[in-house]
Amino acid sequence: MTADITRKEILKWSEVLYDPDPGSKEDLALNWPGYKKIFIEEISKNLYEDVKRSGITVMLPFAFDREFGMLTKDERIFWYDFASKIPDKLKSLGLFIRPYEEFCRTCIITDGEIEKLALSDNAAYYRNPVSGTGRKRKSRNKTDQVPVSFLKMKESGKWLFRELNYLIPSQLKKTGYEIVRPDEFSEIDMIMIRKLARAIHSRYLQKVRKAGISGEEDEKIPVFYYQGDPGNQYLVDFDNLPEEIKYSNIDNAYHIPAKLLSIGYKIRHVKKGFKSVTLHLNEEEIETMARVEHLRWSWDKRLNGWIRGKVKDISGKKHPGLIPFEELSESEKEKDRELVRLIPALLQDIDYEAYPVNPARFKKLSYAIKPQSSVHRILNETRELNDHIRKLVTLTPEVEEMVRIRNRKIEEAIMEVQESYNYAQHIQETFLPGNLYVRECFPDSFVLYKPKDIVSGDFYFFSRKDNLVIFAAADCTGHGIPGALLSTLGYGILDQAVNEKNLTDPSEILHHLYSKIHRFLRNDSIGTGVSDDMDIILCTLDVRTNILTCSGIKNPLYRITKGEMVEYRTNNLPDKWDEDGEWKFTSERIPLDTGDTIYLCSDGYSDQFGGKSHKKYQTGRLRCFLQSIVEFPMPEQCDRLYEEIEQWREENNEDQTDDILVIGIRI
């Protein structure tokens, strides 16, 4: 009989081991006494101690007035039996366990699932004496226990069964195992998760810079996770965070895909040649994900040893917020909603996007249009022409083979060019600031960057120097490979001026930029060398005073303040020298107000041909459109600008005319 019981125990635990190594089940069977000590004895003891720590008196056939080691054998039966049934509970919910290495991930288990387990426990335990002898026992307080329905139990009794099941994940964590739900991590890779975690911490740092540090402590939203920390030890880069806080951010990032899955979306990296489109959430979707976020937060607290308490007790790790979402106050629910609303921006920060897994949702999600570069167009037109010829003419086998060989060579040549373009694009993307860095400089901003031919002659620049942010939008002569060569040269010189020579005044930076780039191109006052140049708008913002200093050549700066648009154009010219043959540039100081929105752009947007009459979009139309969308969130403005120019271009089936660059920043 004992051998049969042992085999059943081994089988139960091996069935919930997720994707074990080939020898894991065999190891479990060969070393069951050691595993039994971990899974049964240690979990039983820890369960008892955590319930005892809660301080709530529960009227059951046992008391909590002694250490677990002081309990009699009969008194331990309940705890051993409860621990031994954990595999059955996990299996009933489709959950598994596996050893964890760096940190224990939170598994989201709903309150309804916990209630289901608690009802099952009531049926198994509360109606029967704990000793299993068929006789009623006396508790240590000498009160006879009468079996009652779970629904009629006193609140403290109901709490026990719920809390015991809520404690299961934290007990497994103490033994080195985490609970996993395959559906939650089937689409997850750790590269994406760590990028999201960094973006979450970056959002926190942005919040601190924007609002300052208040003394209020609020752990529910990672953006505000660390407020109230003595000494501000969390105002550091992600890699220097304390491990507990770092892993808390990683855990939050880990469950963003789970939240999106709850409303029918998955996450994927934005492919080369595609533009990510912001996911716009409606109120129902926000509420659904807010519920999931509260569950995640609750399980994260429990895994770190917290239990439910009437008041918050940091030293005792008790929290009144460990209750179902429906029981939260409206202000607490809003904290969860606020975090959910950040998810689309977080995805854009790391160049990921959400896409629907339910076909019915495709119409609700904005589409991503692939740019029609010359290389793409030639390849597609070649294939279409071949198909058309085959429909018109029947070729002999010999001619068909010749055409096939010739077409293959054409495609190979085109693909070789395509691969060169793709690698050039990779190089350009490497030195251009990533979305996350741009958001670290300006939390409320966007960059619409749309090369005409895979690589671009336009480029953008962002760099933070203490309280100054230096940023620029530049348009080099040409596009494609020639434009990209100039943009690479221009970006390198601009980076040298700001980050090596530590120049911060826009006029001084432009002087360095044009002196160097003209020297490289051997273009001087007597007109020798290459005459190609660049247009640029370059700005420095003091984030303490909101004083913007700008300088530029040809490219404008648009500012919308209190509903009115102001255009700034400096009078600088690329061929304007002083008596000593030096370039002369001037700057303009602009005091900005909180809530102002500024836009920097190249001429690619306004010069795009389209519409019914095959005309340019024009700067006047662009200015009016910017004013019409200024009240929308910045990521949504980016989407609207993108869709507007695509509709304009496609109305007359126009090719993209030039590289497009628009930067939007809300102060």
C-alpha positions as CSV (number, residue, x, y, z in Angstrom):
1,M,0.0,0.0,0.0
2,T,2.8,2.4,0.9
3,A,4.6,1.7,-2.4
4,D,1.4,2.4,-4.3
5,I,0.9,5.7,-2.5
6,T,4.5,6.7,-3.3
7,R,4.1,5.9,-7.0
8,K,0.9,8.0,-7.1
9,E,2.7,10.9,-5.4
10,I,5.6,10.7,-7.9
11,L,3.2,10.5,-10.8
12,K,1.2,13.5,-9.7
13,W,4.2,15.7,-9.3
14,S,5.9,14.5,-12.5
15,E,2.7,15.4,-14.5
16,V,2.9,19.0,-13.6
17,L,6.6,19.4,-14.3
18,Y,6.7,21.6,-17.4
19,D,8.9,20.5,-20.3
20,P,11.3,18.7,-18.0
21,D,14.7,17.4,-19.1
22,P,14.7,13.7,-20.2
23,G,16.1,12.7,-16.8
24,S,13.9,14.9,-14.6
25,K,11.1,12.5,-14.1
26,E,13.6,9.7,-13.5
27,D,15.4,11.8,-11.0
28,L,12.1,12.6,-9.3
29,A,11.4,8.9,-8.9
30,L,14.9,7.9,-7.8
31,N,15.2,10.7,-5.2
32,W,11.6,11.0,-4.1
33,P,12.5,11.2,-0.4
34,G,14.4,14.4,-1.0
35,Y,11.7,15.8,-3.3
36,K,9.0,14.8,-0.8
37,K,10.8,16.8,1.9
38,I,10.8,19.8,-0.4
39,F,7.3,19.5,-1.9
40,I,5.4,18.2,1.2
41,E,7.3,18.9,4.4
42,E,8.8,22.4,3.6
43,I,5.6,23.6,1.9
44,S,3.4,22.4,4.9
45,K,5.6,24.2,7.4
46,N,5.7,27.4,5.4
47,L,1.9,27.4,4.8
48,Y,1.3,27.0,8.5
49,E,3.8,29.8,9.4
50,D,2.3,32.2,6.9
51,V,-1.3,31.6,8.1
52,K,-0.1,32.0,11.6
53,R,1.7,35.2,10.7
54,S,-1.6,36.7,9.4
55,G,-2.9,36.9,13.0
56,I,-6.5,36.1,12.1
57,T,-8.2,33.6,14.4
58,V,-9.8,30.8,12.6
59,M,-12.3,28.4,14.2
60,L,-11.1,25.1,13.0
61,P,-10.0,21.8,14.6
62,F,-6.5,23.2,15.1
63,A,-5.0,26.3,16.5
64,F,-2.0,28.6,15.5
65,D,-0.5,29.2,18.9
66,R,2.7,27.1,18.4
67,E,5.6,26.6,16.0
68,F,5.0,24.0,13.3
69,G,7.7,21.7,14.8
70,M,5.7,21.6,18.1
71,L,2.5,20.3,16.5
72,T,1.5,16.7,17.1
73,K,1.5,14.2,14.2
74,D,-2.3,14.4,14.0
75,E,-2.2,18.1,13.9
76,R,0.2,18.1,10.9
77,I,-1.9,15.7,8.8
78,F,-4.0,18.6,7.5
79,W,-1.0,20.5,6.3
80,Y,0.8,17.5,4.7
81,D,-2.4,16.5,3.0
82,F,-3.0,20.0,1.6
83,A,0.5,20.2,0.2
84,S,0.2,16.7,-1.4
85,K,-2.9,17.9,-3.3
86,I,-1.1,20.9,-4.9
87,P,-0.4,18.9,-8.2
88,D,-4.1,18.1,-8.5
89,K,-5.0,21.7,-8.0
90,L,-2.5,22.9,-10.6
91,K,-3.6,20.3,-13.1
92,S,-7.2,21.3,-12.7
93,L,-6.3,24.8,-13.8
94,G,-4.0,23.8,-16.6
95,L,-0.9,25.0,-14.7
96,F,2.6,23.6,-14.5
97,I,5.7,24.1,-12.4
98,R,9.4,24.4,-13.4
99,P,12.6,25.4,-11.6
100,Y,13.5,29.1,-12.0
101,E,17.0,30.6,-12.2
102,E,17.2,34.4,-12.0
103,F,13.8,35.2,-10.6
104,C,10.4,33.7,-10.1
105,R,7.9,34.9,-12.6
106,T,4.3,35.7,-11.6
107,C,1.6,33.3,-12.9
108,I,-1.7,35.0,-13.2
109,I,-4.4,33.0,-11.5
110,T,-7.9,34.5,-11.3
111,D,-9.9,35.1,-8.2
112,G,-12.6,32.8,-9.7
113,E,-10.0,30.0,-10.0
114,I,-9.0,30.5,-6.3
115,E,-12.7,30.4,-5.3
116,K,-13.1,27.1,-7.2
117,L,-10.2,25.6,-5.3
118,A,-11.4,26.9,-2.0
119,L,-14.9,25.3,-2.6
120,S,-13.2,22.0,-3.3
121,D,-11.1,22.3,-0.1
122,N,-14.2,22.9,1.9
123,A,-15.8,19.7,0.6
124,A,-12.7,17.8,1.3
125,Y,-11.8,19.1,4.8
126,Y,-14.4,21.1,6.6
127,R,-17.1,18.5,6.7
128,N,-14.8,15.7,7.9
129,P,-12.7,15.5,11.0
130,V,-9.0,16.3,10.3
131,S,-7.7,13.1,11.8
132,G,-9.8,11.0,9.5
133,T,-11.0,8.8,12.4
134,G,-14.7,9.6,11.7
135,R,-15.0,11.3,15.1
136,K,-15.3,15.0,15.9
137,R,-12.2,16.4,17.5
138,K,-11.8,19.2,20.0
139,S,-9.6,22.1,19.0
140,R,-7.1,23.5,21.4
141,N,-9.7,26.0,22.6
142,K,-12.0,23.1,23.4
143,T,-14.7,24.1,21.0
144,D,-16.4,21.3,19.1
145,Q,-16.3,21.8,15.4
146,V,-19.5,21.3,13.5
147,P,-19.3,20.8,9.7
148,V,-21.1,23.7,7.8
149,S,-21.5,24.8,4.2
150,F,-18.7,26.8,2.8
151,L,-21.1,29.6,2.0
152,K,-22.4,29.7,5.6
153,M,-19.0,29.8,7.2
154,K,-17.8,32.8,9.1
155,E,-15.7,35.3,7.2
156,S,-12.5,34.1,8.9
157,G,-13.2,30.5,7.8
158,K,-13.8,31.6,4.2
159,W,-10.6,33.5,4.4
160,L,-8.6,30.5,5.4
161,F,-9.3,28.4,2.4
162,R,-8.9,31.3,0.0
163,E,-5.6,32.3,1.6
164,L,-4.2,28.8,1.6
165,N,-4.6,28.7,-2.2
166,Y,-3.3,32.2,-2.7
167,L,-0.2,31.1,-0.8
168,I,0.6,28.1,-3.1
169,P,2.8,30.0,-5.6
170,S,4.9,31.7,-2.9
171,Q,5.4,28.3,-1.2
172,L,6.6,26.8,-4.4
173,K,8.9,29.8,-5.0
174,K,10.5,29.1,-1.6
175,T,11.4,25.6,-2.9
176,G,12.9,27.0,-6.1
177,Y,9.9,26.4,-8.5
178,E,7.6,28.8,-10.3
179,I,4.1,28.2,-11.7
180,V,3.7,28.7,-15.4
181,R,0.7,28.9,-17.7
182,P,1.9,27.9,-21.3
183,D,-0.5,30.4,-23.0
184,E,1.1,33.3,-21.1
185,F,4.6,32.8,-22.4
186,S,4.2,31.0,-25.7
187,E,4.8,34.3,-27.6
188,I,7.5,35.8,-25.3
189,D,11.2,36.1,-25.7
190,M,13.5,37.5,-23.0
191,I,15.1,40.1,-25.3
192,M,11.7,41.7,-25.8
193,I,11.0,41.5,-22.0
194,R,14.2,43.2,-21.0
195,K,13.6,46.0,-23.5
196,L,10.1,46.5,-22.0
197,A,11.5,46.5,-18.5
198,R,14.0,49.2,-19.4
199,A,11.2,51.2,-21.0
200,I,9.1,50.9,-17.9
201,H,12.0,52.2,-15.7
202,S,12.6,54.9,-18.3
203,R,9.0,56.0,-17.9
204,Y,9.5,56.2,-14.1
205,L,12.6,58.4,-14.6
206,Q,10.7,60.6,-17.0
207,K,7.9,61.0,-14.4
208,V,10.4,62.1,-11.8
209,R,12.0,64.6,-14.0
210,K,8.6,66.0,-15.0
211,A,6.8,66.2,-11.7
212,G,9.7,65.9,-9.1
213,I,9.7,63.4,-6.3
214,S,6.8,63.5,-4.0
215,G,6.9,61.8,-0.6
216,E,3.9,59.7,-1.5
217,E,4.5,55.9,-1.8
218,D,2.5,53.9,-4.3
219,E,3.7,50.5,-5.4
220,K,0.9,49.6,-7.7
221,I,2.2,51.4,-10.8
222,P,5.8,50.8,-11.8
223,V,6.0,54.3,-13.1
224,F,5.5,55.5,-9.5
225,Y,7.0,52.4,-8.0
226,Y,9.8,54.0,-6.1
227,Q,8.4,57.3,-4.9
228,G,9.1,57.8,-1.2
229,D,12.4,56.0,-1.4
230,P,14.8,57.5,1.1
231,G,17.9,58.8,-0.7
232,N,16.3,58.3,-4.1
233,Q,18.4,55.2,-4.7
234,Y,16.2,54.2,-7.7
235,L,17.1,57.3,-9.7
236,V,19.7,55.3,-11.6
237,D,20.0,53.4,-14.8
238,F,18.2,50.1,-15.1
239,D,21.3,48.0,-14.7
240,N,22.1,49.7,-11.4
241,L,18.7,49.1,-9.8
242,P,18.4,46.9,-6.7
243,E,17.6,43.3,-7.8
244,E,14.1,43.3,-6.3
245,I,13.1,46.4,-8.2
246,K,14.8,45.3,-11.4
247,Y,13.0,42.0,-11.3
248,S,9.7,43.7,-10.5
249,N,10.0,45.7,-13.7
250,I,10.9,42.5,-15.6
251,D,7.9,40.7,-14.1
252,N,5.6,43.6,-15.1
253,A,7.1,43.5,-18.6
254,Y,6.7,39.7,-18.8
255,H,2.9,40.1,-18.3
256,I,2.3,42.9,-20.8
257,P,1.7,40.2,-23.5
258,A,-0.7,38.4,-21.1
259,K,-2.7,41.6,-20.7
260,L,-2.9,42.1,-24.5
261,L,-3.8,38.5,-25.0
262,S,-6.8,39.1,-22.7
263,I,-8.3,41.4,-25.3
264,G,-7.2,39.4,-28.4
265,Y,-3.8,40.8,-29.3
266,K,-0.3,39.4,-29.5
267,I,3.0,41.2,-29.8
268,R,5.6,41.1,-32.6
269,H,8.7,43.0,-33.6
270,V,8.1,45.6,-36.3
271,K,9.6,44.2,-39.5
272,K,12.1,46.1,-41.6
273,G,10.3,48.3,-44.1
274,F,7.2,48.6,-41.9
275,K,6.1,51.3,-39.6
276,S,4.6,50.4,-36.2
277,V,1.1,51.8,-35.6
278,T,0.0,52.8,-32.1
279,L,-2.7,50.5,-30.6
280,H,-5.6,52.7,-29.6
281,L,-7.5,51.1,-26.6
282,N,-11.2,51.6,-25.9
283,E,-12.5,51.8,-22.4
284,E,-13.7,48.2,-22.3
285,E,-10.2,47.0,-23.3
286,I,-8.6,49.2,-20.7
287,E,-10.9,47.9,-18.0
288,T,-10.2,44.2,-19.0
289,M,-6.4,44.7,-18.9
290,A,-6.7,46.7,-15.7
291,R,-8.2,43.7,-14.0
292,V,-5.3,41.5,-15.3
293,E,-2.8,44.1,-14.1
294,H,-4.3,44.0,-10.6
295,L,-4.0,40.3,-10.6
296,R,-0.4,40.5,-11.7
297,W,0.4,43.1,-9.0
298,S,-1.3,41.0,-6.3
299,W,0.6,37.8,-7.3
300,D,3.9,39.8,-7.4
301,K,3.3,40.9,-3.9
302,R,2.4,37.4,-2.7
303,L,5.4,35.9,-4.3
304,N,7.5,38.4,-2.3
305,G,5.9,37.3,1.0
306,W,3.0,39.7,1.3
307,I,-0.3,38.6,2.7
308,R,-3.6,40.3,3.0
309,G,-4.1,42.6,6.0
310,K,-6.5,45.2,7.2
311,V,-3.8,47.9,7.2
312,K,-0.6,48.2,5.3
313,D,2.3,46.9,7.4
314,I,5.7,47.0,5.6
315,S,7.6,45.1,8.3
316,G,5.0,42.4,8.5
317,K,4.4,42.4,4.8
318,K,0.6,42.9,5.0
319,H,-1.3,44.8,2.4
320,P,-5.1,45.7,2.3
321,G,-4.9,45.9,-1.5
322,L,-4.7,42.1,-1.9
323,I,-8.4,41.8,-2.7
324,P,-10.4,41.2,-6.0
325,F,-10.4,44.1,-8.5
326,E,-14.2,44.7,-7.9
327,E,-13.6,45.4,-4.2
328,L,-11.0,48.1,-4.9
329,S,-11.8,51.8,-4.6
330,E,-12.2,53.8,-7.8
331,S,-8.9,55.6,-7.2
332,E,-7.1,52.3,-6.8
333,K,-8.7,50.9,-10.0
334,E,-7.6,54.1,-11.8
335,K,-3.9,53.3,-11.0
336,D,-4.2,50.0,-12.8
337,R,-5.9,51.7,-15.8
338,E,-3.1,54.3,-15.9
339,L,-0.5,51.6,-16.3
340,V,-2.5,49.9,-19.0
341,R,-2.8,53.1,-21.0
342,L,1.0,53.3,-21.1
343,I,1.3,49.9,-22.9
344,P,1.0,51.2,-26.5
345,A,3.7,53.8,-25.9
346,L,6.0,51.2,-24.2
347,L,5.7,49.0,-27.3
348,Q,6.6,51.9,-29.6
349,D,9.6,52.6,-27.4
350,I,11.1,49.3,-28.2
351,D,9.8,49.0,-31.9
352,Y,7.2,46.3,-31.2
353,E,3.5,46.3,-32.1
354,A,0.3,44.6,-31.1
355,Y,-1.6,42.6,-33.8
356,P,-5.0,40.9,-33.5
357,V,-5.3,37.2,-33.2
358,N,-9.0,37.3,-33.6
359,P,-9.9,37.9,-37.3
360,A,-12.9,40.0,-36.3
361,R,-10.6,42.6,-34.8
362,F,-8.6,43.3,-38.0
363,K,-10.9,46.1,-39.1
364,K,-10.4,47.9,-35.7
365,L,-6.6,47.9,-35.9
366,S,-4.8,50.5,-38.2
367,Y,-2.8,48.9,-40.9
368,A,0.9,49.2,-41.7
369,I,1.8,50.0,-45.2
370,K,5.1,48.9,-46.7
371,P,7.0,51.8,-48.4
372,Q,7.2,51.4,-52.2
373,S,11.0,51.8,-52.7
374,S,12.4,51.7,-56.2
375,V,14.0,48.3,-55.5
376,H,10.7,46.8,-54.3
377,R,8.8,48.3,-57.2
378,I,11.2,47.0,-59.9
379,L,11.2,43.5,-58.4
380,N,7.4,43.4,-58.2
381,E,7.0,44.9,-61.7
382,T,9.4,42.3,-63.2
383,R,7.4,39.5,-61.7
384,E,4.1,41.0,-62.8
385,L,5.4,41.5,-66.4
386,N,6.6,37.9,-66.6
387,D,3.2,36.6,-65.5
388,H,1.5,38.9,-68.0
389,I,3.7,37.7,-70.9
390,R,3.0,34.0,-70.1
391,K,-0.8,34.7,-70.3
392,L,-0.4,36.3,-73.7
393,V,2.1,34.0,-75.4
394,T,2.7,30.3,-75.3
395,L,6.5,29.7,-75.3
396,T,8.4,26.7,-76.5
397,P,10.2,24.7,-73.8
398,E,13.5,26.0,-75.0
399,V,12.4,29.7,-74.9
400,E,10.7,29.1,-71.6
401,E,13.9,27.9,-70.1
402,M,15.8,30.8,-71.5
403,V,13.3,33.3,-70.1
404,R,13.4,31.4,-66.7
405,I,17.2,31.7,-66.6
406,R,17.2,35.3,-67.6
407,N,14.5,36.2,-65.1
408,R,16.4,34.4,-62.4
409,K,19.5,36.4,-63.1
410,I,17.5,39.6,-63.1
411,E,16.0,38.7,-59.7
412,E,19.4,37.7,-58.3
413,A,20.8,41.1,-59.3
414,I,17.9,42.9,-57.9
415,M,18.0,40.9,-54.6
416,E,21.7,41.6,-54.4
417,V,21.0,45.3,-54.5
418,Q,18.1,44.7,-52.0
419,E,20.5,43.0,-49.6
420,S,23.0,45.9,-49.9
421,Y,20.2,48.4,-49.2
422,N,19.0,46.3,-46.2
423,Y,22.5,46.2,-44.7
424,A,22.9,50.0,-45.3
425,Q,19.5,50.4,-43.5
426,H,20.8,48.3,-40.6
427,I,23.8,50.6,-40.3
428,Q,21.7,53.7,-40.4
429,E,19.3,52.4,-37.8
430,T,22.2,51.6,-35.6
431,F,23.5,55.1,-35.2
432,L,20.1,56.9,-35.3
433,P,18.6,57.3,-31.8
434,G,16.2,54.6,-30.8
435,N,12.6,55.3,-29.9
436,L,13.3,54.5,-26.2
437,Y,16.1,57.1,-26.1
438,V,13.9,59.7,-27.8
439,R,11.3,59.1,-25.1
440,E,13.9,59.4,-22.4
441,C,14.7,62.8,-23.7
442,F,11.1,63.8,-24.4
443,P,8.4,61.6,-22.8
444,D,5.6,63.1,-24.9
445,S,6.9,62.9,-28.5
446,F,7.1,61.1,-31.8
447,V,9.4,60.7,-34.8
448,L,7.8,59.9,-38.1
449,Y,10.7,58.7,-40.3
450,K,9.9,57.3,-43.7
451,P,12.8,56.8,-46.2
452,K,11.9,56.9,-49.9
453,D,14.4,54.1,-50.8
454,I,15.0,52.0,-47.7
455,V,17.8,54.3,-46.5
456,S,17.4,58.0,-46.1
457,G,19.1,61.4,-46.7
458,D,17.0,62.7,-43.7
459,F,18.2,62.1,-40.2
460,Y,17.3,63.1,-36.7
461,F,19.5,63.7,-33.7
462,F,18.8,63.7,-29.9
463,S,21.3,64.0,-27.1
464,R,20.9,64.9,-23.4
465,K,23.5,66.9,-21.5
466,D,22.5,67.4,-17.9
467,N,19.5,69.7,-18.1
468,L,19.9,70.4,-21.8
469,V,18.5,68.4,-24.6
470,I,20.0,69.0,-28.1
471,F,17.9,67.7,-31.0
472,A,17.7,68.3,-34.7
473,A,15.9,67.4,-38.0
474,A,18.2,67.4,-41.0
475,D,17.7,66.9,-44.7
476,C,20.7,66.1,-46.8
477,T,20.7,66.6,-50.6
478,G,19.3,63.6,-52.4
479,H,17.9,60.3,-51.1
480,G,18.7,56.6,-51.3
481,I,22.4,55.7,-51.1
482,P,23.9,59.2,-51.9
483,G,21.6,60.8,-49.4
484,A,22.4,58.2,-46.8
485,L,26.2,58.8,-47.3
486,L,25.7,62.5,-46.6
487,S,23.4,61.8,-43.6
488,T,26.0,59.4,-42.1
489,L,28.7,62.1,-42.5
490,G,26.4,64.8,-41.1
491,Y,25.3,62.8,-38.1
492,G,28.9,61.8,-37.2
493,I,30.0,65.5,-37.2
494,L,27.0,66.6,-35.3
495,D,27.6,63.9,-32.7
496,Q,31.2,65.0,-32.4
497,A,30.2,68.6,-31.9
498,V,27.8,67.8,-29.1
499,N,29.2,64.7,-27.3
500,E,33.0,65.2,-27.8
501,K,33.4,69.0,-28.1
502,N,30.5,69.5,-25.6
503,L,29.0,72.4,-27.7
504,T,25.4,73.3,-26.7
505,D,24.7,76.6,-28.5
506,P,22.9,75.8,-31.8
507,S,24.8,78.5,-33.7
508,E,28.2,77.1,-32.5
509,I,27.2,73.6,-33.3
510,L,26.1,74.6,-36.9
511,H,29.4,76.4,-37.4
512,H,31.3,73.2,-36.5
513,L,28.9,71.1,-38.6
514,Y,29.2,73.2,-41.8
515,S,32.9,73.8,-41.4
516,K,33.6,70.1,-41.2
517,I,31.1,68.9,-43.8
518,H,32.2,71.4,-46.4
519,R,35.9,70.5,-45.7
520,F,35.1,66.9,-46.2
521,L,33.2,67.7,-49.5
522,R,35.9,70.2,-50.5
523,N,33.3,72.9,-50.9
524,D,34.6,76.3,-49.9
525,S,34.1,80.0,-50.6
526,I,35.6,79.8,-54.1
527,G,33.1,77.1,-55.1
528,T,35.4,74.1,-55.6
529,G,34.4,70.5,-54.7
530,V,31.0,69.0,-54.2
531,S,28.2,71.5,-53.8
532,D,25.8,69.1,-52.0
533,D,24.6,70.3,-48.6
534,M,22.0,69.8,-46.0
535,D,19.0,71.7,-44.5
536,I,18.6,71.5,-40.8
537,I,16.7,72.8,-37.8
538,L,18.8,72.4,-34.6
539,C,17.5,73.2,-31.1
540,T,18.6,73.2,-27.5
541,L,16.0,73.0,-24.7
542,D,16.7,73.8,-21.1
543,V,14.2,71.5,-19.4
544,R,14.4,73.5,-16.2
545,T,13.3,76.8,-17.7
546,N,11.7,75.6,-21.0
547,I,13.9,78.1,-22.9
548,L,14.3,76.8,-26.4
549,T,17.3,78.1,-28.5
550,C,17.1,77.2,-32.1
551,S,19.1,77.8,-35.3
552,G,18.9,76.3,-38.7
553,I,19.1,76.5,-42.5
554,K,15.8,76.5,-44.5
555,N,14.0,73.9,-42.3
556,P,11.3,75.6,-40.2
557,L,10.2,75.1,-36.6
558,Y,6.5,75.1,-35.9
559,R,5.1,76.0,-32.5
560,I,1.5,75.6,-31.4
561,T,0.7,77.5,-28.3
562,K,-2.9,78.1,-27.0
563,G,-4.3,76.9,-30.3
564,E,-2.2,79.3,-32.4
565,M,0.6,78.3,-34.7
566,V,3.9,80.3,-35.0
567,E,6.5,79.5,-37.6
568,Y,10.2,80.2,-36.9
569,R,12.8,80.4,-39.7
570,T,16.3,81.7,-39.1
571,N,18.0,83.8,-41.8
572,N,21.1,81.6,-41.9
573,L,22.4,80.5,-45.3
574,P,24.9,77.7,-46.1
575,D,27.0,80.1,-48.2
576,K,27.1,83.0,-45.8
577,W,30.6,83.8,-44.7
578,D,32.2,86.6,-42.6
579,E,35.2,88.6,-43.6
580,D,37.6,85.9,-42.4
581,G,35.8,83.2,-44.5
582,E,34.1,81.7,-41.5
583,W,30.4,80.7,-41.6
584,K,28.1,83.0,-39.7
585,F,25.0,81.6,-37.9
586,T,22.6,83.2,-35.5
587,S,20.3,81.6,-32.9
588,E,16.9,82.6,-31.6
589,R,15.7,82.1,-28.0
590,I,12.0,81.1,-27.5
591,P,10.4,80.9,-24.0
592,L,8.0,77.9,-24.2
593,D,5.0,77.3,-22.1
594,T,3.9,74.0,-20.5
595,G,1.6,72.3,-23.0
596,D,3.2,73.9,-26.1
597,T,3.8,71.6,-29.0
598,I,6.7,72.0,-31.4
599,Y,7.3,70.3,-34.8
600,L,10.5,69.9,-36.8
601,C,10.4,68.5,-40.3
602,S,12.1,68.1,-43.6
603,D,10.5,69.2,-46.8
604,G,9.6,65.6,-47.8
605,Y,6.1,65.7,-46.3
606,S,5.0,68.9,-47.9
607,D,6.7,68.1,-51.3
608,Q,4.9,64.7,-51.6
609,F,2.8,64.6,-54.9
610,G,-0.7,63.2,-54.7
611,G,-4.3,64.1,-54.5
612,K,-6.6,64.1,-57.5
613,S,-4.7,66.8,-59.3
614,H,-1.2,65.5,-58.9
615,K,0.0,68.4,-56.8
616,K,2.4,68.8,-53.9
617,Y,0.9,68.5,-50.4
618,Q,2.3,72.0,-49.6
619,T,3.4,73.5,-46.2
620,G,0.1,75.4,-45.8
621,R,-1.8,72.1,-45.8
622,L,0.7,70.6,-43.4
623,R,0.4,73.5,-41.0
624,C,-3.4,73.2,-41.0
625,F,-3.3,69.5,-40.5
626,L,-0.9,69.8,-37.5
627,Q,-3.3,72.3,-35.9
628,S,-6.2,69.9,-36.4
629,I,-4.5,67.0,-34.6
630,V,-2.6,68.9,-31.9
631,E,-5.0,67.8,-29.2
632,F,-4.4,64.1,-29.8
633,P,-1.8,62.1,-27.9
634,M,1.6,62.3,-29.6
635,P,1.8,58.7,-30.8
636,E,-1.7,59.1,-32.3
637,Q,-0.6,62.3,-34.0
638,C,2.2,60.3,-35.6
639,D,-0.3,57.7,-36.9
640,R,-2.6,60.4,-38.3
641,L,0.3,62.1,-40.1
642,Y,1.3,58.8,-41.6
643,E,-2.1,57.8,-42.7
644,E,-2.8,61.4,-44.1
645,I,0.2,61.4,-46.4
646,E,-0.4,57.8,-47.5
647,Q,-4.0,58.6,-48.5
648,W,-2.7,61.7,-50.3
649,R,-0.1,59.6,-52.2
650,E,-2.3,56.7,-53.0
651,E,-5.2,58.9,-54.3
652,N,-3.4,59.2,-57.6
653,N,-1.2,56.2,-57.2
654,E,1.9,58.3,-56.7
655,D,5.3,57.1,-55.7
656,Q,6.9,58.5,-52.6
657,T,8.6,61.7,-53.8
658,D,11.3,62.2,-51.1
659,D,12.4,61.0,-47.6
660,I,9.9,62.1,-45.0
661,L,10.8,63.2,-41.4
662,V,8.5,64.9,-38.9
663,I,9.3,65.2,-35.2
664,G,6.7,66.3,-32.7
665,I,7.4,67.2,-29.0
666,R,4.9,68.4,-26.4
667,I,6.4,70.4,-23.6
